[in-house]
């Protein structure tokens, strides 16, 4: 008998947005495979039969294969992939190093590519699936004084591939969407920076993890929505205010 319990993969899952996403899918009754470099050591979730933790750098295709193999062997299907893993390196354009560039490509594009290719192969067998990527609102609305051009360049690729894959797999029951974030209250941002960061959003505050989770869950459920870049940024993408 086929397993009918839905299954989600969440990358970058040990804290912040990723941790919130895992918890939300578990509350919904999903089985979840959670990945980060050292997630078994961090062990942020109660031990349960419907949770699998996979360590490793997802920019390595072997880690991506392990995640997908674990998901299919343990739970039999992949209904949702949340490409949340990433890193933020803001600096003036001329100060980006080759190391910075390689890190951004590895932790944004390679991370997306390897696990998404394998997940899509399984989704094609099922004729169903949803992929949600995490991007930044800076792709659509850069901010004067916040230099992040190379960061924006690689994140912009996620926005572009979202639309490309939405078209490529529209007839196969696979949807692909992206959540483009403003600044969110996670361990990435030190409390002493919050007052400055609030001022980057028209609504005058930074976002909360739950607000990102709500957007990802909406896109998971929104079966007539694909190729969408959903901004969760307090209005920042709308322009200069």
Buried (B, 14 or more C-beta within 10 A) or exposed (E): EEEEEBBBBBBBBBBBBBBBBBBBBBEBEBBBBBBBBEBEEBEBBEEEEBBBBBBBBBBBBEBBBBBBEBBBEBBBBBBBBBBBBBBBBEBEEEEBEEEBBEBBBBBBBBBBBBBBEBBBEBBBEBEBBBBBBBBBBBBBBBEEEBBBBBBBBBBBBBBEBBBEBBEEBEEBBBBBBBBBBBBBBBEBBEEEEBEEBBEBBBEEBBBBBEBBBBBBBBBBEBEEBBBBBBBBBBBBBEEEE
